[in-house]
Amino acid sequence: MEEIALNLYKEENYHLYEKAIFYKLPIVIRDVILIINFDTELNMQGILGFLENSTGLFLDDTIETLERIQAEEDYKILKAIRSILQKNNVSTSDLRVNVDSQEEYSVNNFIETHGSEYDEMADEICKIADRLYLYSEDRNIFDNLVRYVDTNKSYLIEELTK
């Protein structure tokens, strides 16, 4: 996990985010990448940044990963956030298109990027996101991830030696 975290954001590894390559990786490695990306985005830009950036394109995968690593509360929270998006007929792809249409190097907040019609939705998402592990002293998804990787170590080794 440490090796992945140290090298994930190096330019030579950007290709790993291409869906055709990403889905060929062993599931345990995909799960590690998804949790690292989720945590990084939450720490840097919060839940709205996660949803609108390229990491948000993997929202469904991240939800499934949270379930696999048994981070139950965060799994339920992210599912609720996805439901809010669905209720508003918004996808993370829609959000990403809006971000990509911004002028390069521009600094905008969520509402400036997506429009005031997203204001209520953004508030609802942020309210629920305040319950994520990041803001809790008694939960750390990396504890879940370490247990998950340890439990699946033999499967991972088998996949890597194919």
N, C-alpha and C positions, 0 to 999 in steps of 0.2 A: 504494500500500500504506500509506503513511504517513497519507494522508487517511482511509482506512478505519479504521486503528488509532486515530486521534484521535477519530473520531466514532462508532465502533461501539457504545459503551456509553452513549450519550446516550439519554435517554428517548424522544425522537422516532424513534429507530431500533429500538426493541424489537420492532416489528412484523416486522422482517426475519427473526426467528427463528420466525415462524409458517410451518409447512411449506408451505402454499399459496403464500406469497410467496417464501420462501427458494428453492424449486425453480424459480422463474421468473427468478431472477437469472442472469446469465451465469456459466458454470461457473468461470471464472477468478476472479471476485469471490467466489463461494461458497467456492472453495478458500482464498482469502486469509482470509476470515472464519473458516473452520474451523481454519486453522493458528493464527491469532491467539487464538481461543478455547481451543484445545488448550494452547497455550503459557501463556496466562493462568492457566488452571485448574491446570496442573502447577506453576507457580510459586507460586500462592496456596495450593492445597490438596492437591497431589500427585495421583497417579493415581487414588486412590480418590475424591477430590473431583471429579475430571473425570468419572468413571464415574457417580457418583450425582447430579450436577447436570444441569441441562437440556442442557449441552453433550454429555454422555454419550449423550443420545438420538440424537446424530448420529455415534455410534461407527463405524458402517459407512461413512458418508460420509467421515469423517476418515481411515479406513484407505485408502479409495480415493484420497483426496487425497494421502496420503503416497506412494502408488504413483505417481501422476501427476507429482509434483514430484521423483521419484526419490530419496526419502529411504529407501533400501532397508532399512537396519538398523532404523529406527524403524517402518517398515511391517511388518516381520516381528515385531517386538516387540509392536506393538498387535494384530496378528493372533493372536499367542500368548495375549495377555490375553483377547481375545474368545473364544478356544477354552477357556480356563479358565472363563469365565462360562458358556459353553454346556455344558461338562462338568458343571457344578454346577446346570444348569437355571435359571440366573439371567439375566435381561436387564437392560439399563440402565433400561428402563421399570419393572421391579420395584423396582430400587433407588430410582428417582425417586419412586415411590408411597410407599415407606417414609419418604423425606425429607419429602414433602408431608404425611404424617400426623403429623409432629412438631409440638409446640406452637410457635407463632410465636416467633421470637427465642431459642429454646432452643439451647444449645451442647452438642452431643453428638459423640462420636467415632463412627467407622464401626460398631464392634461395638454400641455403645449404640443406634444408629439401626436397625441391621439384625438384630441378634441374634448370639449366640455361635456359631450354626451357620455363620456366614459367616467365622469367624475363620481357619480353615485356608485358605480360598479367598483371603481378603484378604492373608494372608502370602505365598501363592504369587504373587499378582499383584504385590505390592510387590517381591518378589525379582526378578522379570523386569523390572519397570519401572525398577529401578536401572541398567539398561543403556541407557535412553533418552538421547537427545541432551543433555538438560538436565544430565546428570551426566557428560558426556564432553567432554573438551577439544578433541577433533579433529573434532567434528560440530556443525553448527548448521543446523537445518532452515530458518532464514531465508535462508541462502545458497542452499539448494535452491529456496526459494520465489521469490527474486529472479530466479534464472535462468529458472524456469518462467514467471513473469509476463513477463519480457523476451522469451522465445521466443514467447509467445502474445499479445504486444502487439497485433499487427494483427487477430487474431481478436477480441480484447476490444473494440477500437475499432469493428470491424464490428458486433458485438453491441450496443454502446451507441448506435450511430447508426441502428439499425432503427426 
